[in-house]
């Protein structure tokens, strides 16, 4: 069970969404346990949604697709 997230100050989210990959519409990955602890899963989901991006959980990582276009799951 995850512990409650630390008080949110916005630093980590600002850091994530200021990455060059985000500006180019690429993909960024974050460790799930770290993100859940430092940001909080619900807050991260809200931030991703507010930008029109997509996020999937895959193994120990969150994969954030920094593009507002549709997604076709190939396999």
N, C-alpha and C positions, 0 to 999 in steps of 0.2 A: 504494500500500500504506500502511496506517495504521501509525503508530508505536505502540509499546506504551503503554497508559494510564499516567498518572502514579500515584504511590502513592495509594491510596484512603483518604480520611479521613472520608467520609460527609457532608461539608458540602453538596455539590451535590445529593445524593439527598434529604437532609433538606429542603433548600430547595425542590426540586421537589414533594415530597409534602406540604409544608405550605401550598401555594398554595390560595387560596380556591376555585378551580375544582375542585380535587381533593375538597374537603369537600362540594361541591355535586354531585359525580358527573359533572362535565363532562369536557371534553377539554383536554389540554395538549399543546403541541408543543415539541420541542427540535431544534436543529440536529444532524444525525447526526454530522458530523465532529467537532464540539465535544464531544458526549456520548461518542463513542468515545474521544476523546483524554483527556478529564477524568475520566470515570467508568469507561469500558470497556463494550463492548457486552454481554458476558456478565453483568457485574455489574448493569447496568441491567435486562436481561431478568429476572434473578433477583429483583430488587426489585419489578418489576412483577408477576411471577407470585406472589410471596409475599403480595401484597395482593389477588390474585384479579382484577386488572385485565387489560386487553388492550393490545397495542402493535402497530402496523403501521409499516412503513417506506414512506414515500411521497416520492419525489424526494429532496431534501436534508434531509428532516425525519423524526423519529420522532414519531408521533402516539400518545399514550397516552390510552386511553379509561378514565376513572376510575370504572368502574361494573362490578359483578360480574355483571351480566345477560348474556344471550346477545347475539350479534351476527348480524344478517342483512345480508349484502352485497347491496345493491340493484343497483348497476351498477359 
